[in-house]
């Protein structure tokens, strides 16, 4: 157990609540999986049943398939499982992302999943929860990771697109298909030119629109017969599309990547892109620290990313802190969903 008062256990299949008999974001199929959000590293197929926030169901269903048994909870709704009270609360990461709050005999534990503190019009904002134990991610858990204002980043993306448009050069922006792409879409100036999307992005766009999220008009790249449209277009695609087979349709192009990892200049060089835009759906260092402190948790458990460094810093500040192992080890490489 994370501590003697906590019902959460760290197991070879991830976090397990023994009193409620469920796993949170299990790494392998489980009897019952509580899912914080629909990104593939948190939502694995094969479990007997799933529980997620209501806003996450459509995306999760599309990822897991029509036969997946998915139950939902509205944010703040309490579900009693055996002797445990469970509720889901906004994490501010992507549409439907949730923190898992567990009340076991008066001891409150919160598993944050992935979260961010910045405003995002495509999802509910992070809710600060008071708890005894707080399990936090630490993907960007170093002081070097401090995000510029997102509105400034989106202005820079529009300016880059405008310059390319004037030179009749296709603007190709790589961003994760779920969450990041839709956040970028809400900040684009559609008067500059047509907005085109990779199929993976367009599929998620449909789910967001059905959930009531307003996005600008987009066109699926492969549906276009007139390639002259590309000359003034901005194309949003997942990083996996950056391959010769998909890219060859764009003869004159400028490539960019939107990620928190672009805060480190060497990552842009490794990606061999023309521009790197610092935009993440995870909290930066300040966001992590502020959130952890605001929970007033007696014990803090850190997982993912720079967990060792964050735990060391928290202990220096007088907090009880420890590492929760993750299947992914040290997640400090450039990844598609950050």
N, C-alpha and C positions, 0 to 999 in steps of 0.2 A: 504494500500500500504506500501511497505518497506520504501519508503520515497515519498515526494510529487512530485518529478521529475520522479519517476520510474513507469512503467506501470505494474509491477508485484504485484499481491495481494496474500496474504496468506489466503487460503480458507479452508473449511472443507475437500476439495478434493485435497489439496496440492497447489502448486504454479500455479497461473493463470495469463495469459497475457490478459488483457481486450481488448486492442486495436487490438491484433491479434486473439483473441478468441480461445486460445489454452491453454492446461495445460502441464506442464512439469512433467513427471513421476507421473501422477495422481494416487491416492490411490484407486479410484473407476472408473468404466467405464465413459468415457467422449466422447464428440463429436469429438475432435481432440487431440491426445496425442503426444507430442514430447518426445522421449525416449532417455535418456543419454546413456544407455547400457542395455544389455539383462539379467542381474541378476534379479531374480524373485521379489525382493523387489523394483525394479525400473520399471519393465515391467509387468504390469498387463493385463490380458485378458479382453475382453468385450467392448473395446472402438470402436467407429465407424471407425476411421482411425488413423494410426500411421505414424510418421515421425522419421527416424533414420539416422545415418551415413551409407553410402553404405556398409562398411565393416561389419556392424552389422546385415544386413538384413537376411542373411541365418540362423544365430543363433536365431534371434528374431522370424523368421517365424516358425522354428522348435518348439519353445516354445509356440507360440500363436496359431499355427495350420495353415493349408493351406488356410483357408478362411479369415484370417486376412488381412485387407487392409493396406499394408505397402508401403509408399513412402520413397524415399531416397534422401539424399544430399551428394555430395562429400565434404570432408573437405574443408572449405573455401568458398564454393559456397553460394551465397546469394540468399535467397528466400524472396520476398516481399509479406507480408500478410496484406491486408488493408494498414494501414500507417506504418507498422512495418517491419524492415529488420531483418531477422533471418539467422544465419549461424551456422554451427557446426564445432568444432575444436578439435583436439586430446586431450584426457585426460590422456593417458598413463596407464589406469587402466586395461583393457582387450582389446581383439580384437574388434574394432569398437566403443570403448567407446568415448564419446564426451562431450565437454562443449557446452552449448547453449549460443550464443551471440545474444543479442537483442538490436537493435538500434531504439529507439523510439524518434523521434524529436531531434536527436543529443545526447540524454542521453543513454549511453551504459551500459547495465547490462549483467553480465556473471554468469550463473548458472553452477557450475563446475561439478555437479554430484559427482562421486567418482574419485579420481585421485592419481597418484603417480609420484614422480620425478625420481625414479631409472630407469636405463636402463632395458628394457625388449624386447628381440628379437621377441616376439610374437605379439607386437602391436606398433602403432605409438607413439612416445614420446610426453609427455605433452607439449603443446604450451602455453606460457605465453601470456595472453591477457591484454592489457591496457583497463581499464574501469572506470566508475564512481562508480558502485555498483558491488561488488563481493560476490557471495553466495558460501560459502565453507563448505564442510563437516568437521567434527572434530572427526572422529571415534577414532583416537589415539591422541587426543588433550591434552596430558600431557607430560611434559619433560622426564618422565621415559621411554617413548616409543622412542627409538633410535635404528634403525636397523643396524645390522652388514652388511658388504658388502655382497651382494647376492651371489657373486662368492665363498665366503668362506662358506656360508651356503650350497651351492650345493656340494662343496668339502666334507663337513661333511656328507651329505646325501650319497654320493658315498662311503665314507669310512665306514659308518655304514652298508651299503649294502654289501660291500666286506667282512667285518667281519662276518656277518650273513651267507653269501654264503659259506665261509670256514667251517662253522659249520653246513652246510646244513639246515639252518633255513630260512623260508620264511620271507622276509622283506615286511611289509605291511605299506604303507604310506598313511595316510588320508589327503586329500587335496580337496578343492572345485573343482567340476567337470568342471566348466567353468572358464578358466583363470589361476587359480593357478596350476592345473594339467598340463596344456600345458607349462607353464613357467618352471615347474620342469623338464618336459620331455626334454626340449632343453638343460638342463645342466647335464643330466645323461650320465655316461660312459657305453655305451651299450656293451662294451667288457666284463663287469663283469658277465652278465648273461641275461636271458630273461626278458623283460619288459612286464608285464601283466596289464590289466586294467579292472575295473568294467564297466558294460554296459553303465552307465551314462557318464563316462569319454570317452569311445570309441566313443560314439555318437558325442560328442563335437569335439573330435580329427578329425573326418571326416570333419566337417565344417571348422576347421582350415586348414587342408590339402587342401581342395578345394579353400580356400582363398590364397593359396601359402605359408603358414607357414610350414617350414621344421621341421618335428618331426621324432624322431627315430621310427623304426618298433616296433609295439605293437601287443599284442594278447589279445583277449577277454577271460577272465578267464573261463567263462562257456563253451567255445568252446573246451577246452582241455580235452582229455580223459586220457592222461598219467599224473598222479598227481606227478610223480617223477620230473617233470619240476618245481614244486613249490619250491623244495629244494634250488635252486639257484636264484630264481626269486625275482624281486621287483614288488610288486603289488600296483598300485595307485587306490584308491577308495575314494568316498565321505564319510564324517563322518557318514552319515546315514547308511552306510553299516556295521558299527561296532555293529553288533548284532549276537546272537548265530546262527541263521539260515544261515547267509551268511558266517560267520567266521569258521564254523566247518570243512570246507574242508581243512583248513590249520592246520595240527596237531602240528607242531613245528614252532612257529612264533615269530617274534619281531614286536611290533606295535609302530608306530610313528605318530606324528601329525605336520603338517606344517601350521603355522598361526602366525600373529603378536601378538596374545594373548599369545603365548608361551614365550613372554618377561617376563611375570609374572609367576614365578615358580609354584605357587599354582594352576594355570590352568592345568599344566601338571599332577599334582596329581589328580585333579578332573576328568581328562580324563582317568586316570589310564593307561597311555601309557609309554613305555620304554624310548622313546626319544621325545623331543620337539624341532622342528626346527623353528627359528624365521624368517619367510618369509611372507611378506604381500603384497597384491596388492593395499594397501592404503599407503599414505604418512605417515611418522613418524612425530614427533613433529617438527624437523628441516625442513622437507619438507613442512609442512603446513605453518609454519611461513615465510619461504623464498618465497613461492609462493604467499601468501597473500600480502607481502610487494612488490613483484615484479610487481603486477598488478597496483600499485599506486592508488588503489581505494580510493575514498573519504569516502565511507561507506562500511562496511563489515557486512554481515549477516552470522551467523554460524548455522549449522544444524547437527543433528546426534551426537551420542557419547558424548564426554565431552564438549558440547557446552557452558554450564555455566562457566566452568573453562577457556575456550579459550576466551570467551567474556570478562571476568574479566581481563585477562592478556592483551588483546588488548586495553581495556580502560585505563589500567595503563600505556600503552605505548603511550597514546594520540590519539588513533584511535576512530572514531565513529563506534561502533559495537553493534549488537543486536542479539537475538536468533530468528531463524525461527523454529517454532514448527514442529515436525515430528510425523507421525502416530506411530512410533516405540518408542517414548519416549526416555529414556536414553539408547542408544544402547551401553552398555558397557559390555555385556555378550559375552562369546565365541560364535561365529557364524561361519557358514561354509564358507562364502565367504570372510573372512578377513585374 
